[in-house]
Amino acid sequence: MTRRMPTLFLSHGSPMHSVEPGEAGRAWENLGRTLPRPRAVLMVSAHWETSVPMLSGNPRPETIHDFGGFPPELYQLTYPAPGAPELATQAVALLKAAEITAGVDGCRGLDHGAWVPLRWMYPDADIPVAQLSVQPQLGTAHHVRLGRALAPLTADGVLIIGSGHTTHNLRDWMTNARRPQPLPYVEAFSTWLATTLAAQDTDELVAYRERAPDAVRAHPTDEHFLPLFVAYGAAGDHPVLHRFLDGVGGGALSMDSYQFDPVGEVAHA
């Protein structure tokens, strides 16, 4: 029996965090210093969407610059962490055991939802990383189920990170880029999320589009919220919740981020 690794949900913000870390970068650095050192990271990024769950099995993943209109220096950055093909295979086996069809993509690199925060958490790029895709068309309950199926990995030294955003309305962000305070709906949604997570109300969380205030404006599409459901599910029953970052970017992008500390022990995966 082994004490389990925590799971994380990060609001990853703009790619500019790769060169201007700000409060988020400092929080990510602190995670890297204070969390138990993982043997590998399983990163669930909002920037990889597939019809069924896919794991990256590339042993030498490239750094994907999946954004445009930013300073040239961002496109020169690399994050040369090794891949984790064995972890990808292990994750697929766990998903299939839970009757979830999954596969391995042997070519996929690391998108900015993965490498921007990891660049500050583990700057030596010496921890193997595999990515897991999201499936927006399959909904929130599916992603909680993914997390629960992958929970045994937390007892095997794997740090499961969901990388997305607590709120993600880019149109509102572009029209409020200089606004220091959150838009009212952003604050309301962030408060609802904190309350719902603290209550461990899975039914409320899964039904967020019907029950959270201004949910459709906070998330016109689901993909940036879905990584939270995987991290939440992977923490198991009754995790200890810690919001380690709050704040907002451009009035519309809530940076709220959470650590879920599993309670108890589970057998190795």
Stockholm file with secondary structure:
# STOCKHOLM 1.0

chainA/1-269         MTRRMPTLFLSHGSPMHSVEPGEAGRAWENLGRTLPRPRAVLMVSAHWETSVPMLSGNPRPETIHDFGGFPPELYQLTYPAPGAPELATQAVALLKAAEITAGVDGCRGLDHGAWVPLRWMYPDADIPVAQLSVQPQLGTAHHVRLGRALAPLTADGVLIIGSGHTTHNLRDWMTNARRPQPLPYVEAFSTWLATTLAAQDTDELVAYRERAPDAVRAHPTDEHFLPLFVAYGAAGDHPVLHRFLDGVGGGALSMDSYQFDPVGEVAHA
#=GR chainA/1-269 SS CEECCCEEEEECCCGGGGTCCHHHHHHHHHHHHHSCCCSEEEEEEEEEECSSCEEECCSSCCBCCCCCSSCGGGGGCCCCCCBCHHHHHHHHHHHHHTTCCCEEESSCCBCHHHHHHHHHHSTTCCSCEEEEEECGGGHHHHHHHHHHHHGGGGGTTEEEEEEECSSCCHHHHHHSTTCCSCCHHHHHHHHHHHHHHHHTCHHHHHTHHHHSTTHHHHCSSSTTTHHHHHHHHHTCSSCEEEEEECCEETTTEECCEEEEECCSEECCC
#=GC SS_cons         CEECCCEEEEECCCGGGGTCCHHHHHHHHHHHHHSCCCSEEEEEEEEEECSSCEEECCSSCCBCCCCCSSCGGGGGCCCCCCBCHHHHHHHHHHHHHTTCCCEEESSCCBCHHHHHHHHHHSTTCCSCEEEEEECGGGHHHHHHHHHHHHGGGGGTTEEEEEEECSSCCHHHHHHSTTCCSCCHHHHHHHHHHHHHHHHTCHHHHHTHHHHSTTHHHHCSSSTTTHHHHHHHHHTCSSCEEEEEECCEETTTEECCEEEEECCSEECCC
//
